[in-house]
């Protein structure tokens, strides 16, 4: 029985770095330009709206993880809020959310690496997925160290872009509405949301975290606020250096911003940073999906799935779950079209967050007055229903609608 338990080695600093690392990834390097097209000079407002909706959903995850510090993450929360049978029916949405995102990011990794080498994209795509799966398999502490280094490098890269852009601040009218008005800002927010969703993987570290009921809610909220600050600064910096349509037409918007301000040598450095950003985000997603496979297999009565619960005695990781995650991510990555894979993944993210928020509302409906309160409980309640959760669902529905419109 001892063999089937994950090792608790992570502390609050590790969780914050995992949280920031999981959120700050490929999205900010690729989506900034795409969102600048519809949002125009109010790109910063699109980032802010997406951040608020993501943060409100983060509160839901913080309350659930303080109640149920379980490696299953969203699956466990849906099970507790809506019942085990519904959780099993809806698990395909959870799996697709966790497995499409790293596939898209692996394609993005190959696009960046393609600027430095002529190795075929399909080889580098499969290679980075396999390498990050190996890091995942050898132990969560090794994953934590790699993630910490890569996250610091990523934040330094964004900091360089912001620093070089500061003299240009004030060049653009940040209150100038796009031609499509509010619809443009919301369409931009729908695209940008992809850049904020890493905390969903963070809660799956619950069974490898010390005092998870207290540490993980803090980690979710702190890492979300750190990322929000960096993203807003990047949004303001970008439109002060390049016009929105120039950003929209650029394949590497942040690289182009840095190219104008600092020269090509700095651009090469930013590409290297982007490689770290994408690789660590792939790692974070693979960690989350493998823990989800492990938890679902542990909770089900299906005998052939029990193999996924095997914990390697030397590494303390669910190695067969890691291998299955790698295989499924590779299958999606072989589609090869970044826009298609990202758009599909984004849709499933919105659906998953809507379901998890609905699960909390139903959980609160069944809650009895005498029940012991969790270490973290969402404030501002209306008859025991958290108002932030209701606002989160409204925001998710609006952004989902605009995400669908973006596809066409």
Protein Blocks (a to p, Z undefined) as FASTA:
>chain_A
ZZmpccdfbdfklmmmmmmmmmmcmklmmmmmmmmmmnmmmlmmmmmmmmmmmmmmmmmm
mmmmmmmccfklmmmmmmmmnojklmmmmmmmmmmmmmmmmmmmmmmmmmmmmmmpccdf
klmmmmmmmmmmmmmmnopklmmmmmmmmmmmmmmmmmmmmmmmmmmgojacfkbccfkl
mmlmmmmmmmmmmmmmmmmmmmmmmmmcghkllmmmmmmmmmmmmmmmmmmmmmmmmmmm
pcfklmmmpmblmlmmmmmmnojklmmmmmmmmmmmmmmmmmmmmmmmmmmmmmmmmmpm
bfklmmmmpccfklopafklmmmmmmmmmmmmmnopaklmmmmmmmmmmmmmmmmmmmmm
mmmmmpcfklccdfbdcehieehiafklmmmmmmmmmmmmmmmmmmZZ
